[in-house]
Amino acid sequence: MTYLDILGVPLQAFLILAVFLYAVGIYGMATKRNMIKFLIALELLLDGAHLNFITFATAWSGFYIDLMAQAIVIVSICIGGGVIAIALAFFIRAYNKFGTLDIRKLNKLRH
């Protein structure tokens, strides 16, 4: 019996949600041309990975919640927030300079 079972939510529900978030993130990164949408898809992918990590840490640790897994996820969220902030600064700079956020158009400017 795990902590998730005590709450009445089966482990599979969290895993299905994590896989769904991961799949939507991969799909968005593969198909979106706008840099902001690409960044949102990357954030969904990271959220799915965080949920998966916490779910497995809770399921394997038994009745208690593993604090090491929570610490790792919190550090990952902080690092991801910094990366997102720097990427947004680059995107704003690119938009001010080139007038577009389309990845394919910006890639053509390089050649």
VENNORNOR-V61592 format. One record per backbone hydrogen bond with DSSP energy under -1.0 kcal/mol. CO is the residue of the C=O (numbers start at 1). NH is the residue of the N-H. If there is no record, write none. Layout:
co=CO nh=NH
co=CO nh=NH
This chain:
co=2 nh=6
co=3 nh=7
co=4 nh=9
co=11 nh=15
co=12 nh=16
co=13 nh=17
co=14 nh=18
co=15 nh=19
co=16 nh=20
co=17 nh=21
co=18 nh=22
co=19 nh=23
co=20 nh=24
co=21 nh=25
co=22 nh=26
co=23 nh=27
co=24 nh=28
co=25 nh=29
co=26 nh=30
co=27 nh=31
co=28 nh=32
co=33 nh=103
co=34 nh=38
co=35 nh=39
co=36 nh=40
co=37 nh=41
co=38 nh=42
co=39 nh=43
co=40 nh=44
co=41 nh=45
co=42 nh=46
co=43 nh=47
co=44 nh=48
co=45 nh=49
co=46 nh=50
co=47 nh=51
co=48 nh=52
co=49 nh=53
co=50 nh=54
co=51 nh=55
co=52 nh=56
co=53 nh=57
co=54 nh=58
co=55 nh=59
co=56 nh=60
co=57 nh=61
co=62 nh=3
co=66 nh=70
co=67 nh=71
co=68 nh=72
co=69 nh=73
co=70 nh=74
co=71 nh=75
co=72 nh=76
co=73 nh=77
co=74 nh=78
co=75 nh=79
co=76 nh=80
co=77 nh=81
co=78 nh=82
co=79 nh=83
co=80 nh=84
co=81 nh=85
co=82 nh=86
co=83 nh=87
co=84 nh=88
co=85 nh=89
co=86 nh=90
co=87 nh=91
co=88 nh=92
co=89 nh=93
co=90 nh=94
co=91 nh=95
co=92 nh=96
co=93 nh=97
co=94 nh=98
co=95 nh=99
co=101 nh=35
co=102 nh=106
co=103 nh=107
co=104 nh=108
co=105 nh=109
